Amino acid sequence: MVSHVSAAVAAFMRGDPVCLFDAENREGETDLLFPAQAAEPATMRQLRQDCGGLLFLAIGHEVGEKFDLPFLQDIYMNEQLVREHPVLSSLQTNDLQYDSRSAFTLSINHRDTFTGITDRDRALTTRRFAELYAELSSATAEQSLTSLGQEFRTPGHIPVCRETEGGLSIRQGHTELAVGLARLAKMTPVVIGAEMLQPDGDAALSVTDAREWAAERNIPFLTGSELIAALELEE
């Protein structure tokens, strides 16, 4: 494993952030990522102040299976729901410019939050979701759903994105890359992140500017291709 990839893994294992750029032929965006189980109010504050994009929780396919979390795109295209709510037919996601399918599943709040949007509330939702998944490793499907419902509600202020089955071998989106970073670090496949936008513009922060930003703060920077290569070496 090359030195800067090892540095990124080491940082992630400490609960520190990593910058991850997907690819020029996808979204062309850099995300700032933290392991979800390390989320604190300061984590959420850094994500919203330094990034500007949507805060999202990336989860592995196995996490989605554990909690039976559906893709929103599948729900919104359900024939019965479309009949009951014709607006869904008009708003179908059939023209994504960077992919064929959205990774979004349900949004969540922990039941102990107030509005759900404060740094404290979003940190609690993020951290407890990752912890709960780890705690339920040997639980049955019924036990997992019961435990999830006891602690969380939907809709909420943490949008969740679910990895495609097959992961990076099928889709190289930010969700799969974030989960891949967690797997490379041998950590729970639940990652909190946000897209980095230009502070004074209308586009994503350029990869050059993102590299410079990360270097100034001693934050490891990875590209999707570097991460995929490192994961292949681990196999």
Sequence and secondary structure as in RCSB ss.txt:
>XXXX:A:sequence
MVSHVSAAVAAFMRGDPVCLFDAENREGETDLLFPAQAAEPATMRQLRQDCGGLLFLAIGHEVGEKFDLPFLQDI
YMNEQLVREHPVLSSLQTNDLQYDSRSAFTLSINHRDTFTGITDRDRALTTRRFAELYAELSSATAEQSLTSLGQ
EFRTPGHIPVCRETEGGLSIRQGHTELAVGLARLAKMTPVVIGAEMLQPDGDAALSVTDAREWAAERNIPFLTGS
ELIAALELEE
>XXXX:A:secstr
  HHHHHHHHHHHHT  EEEE  TTTT  EEEEEEGGG  HHHHHHHHHHTEEEEEEEE HHHHHHTT   HHHH
HT HHHHHH THHHHT     SS SS  EEEEEEETT SSS SHHHHHHHHHHHHHHHHHTTT  HHHHHHHHHH
HEEEEEEEEEEE  TTGGGT  SHHHHHHHHHHHTT  SEEEEEEEB TTSSSB  HHHHHHHHHHTT  EEEHH
HHHHHHHHH 
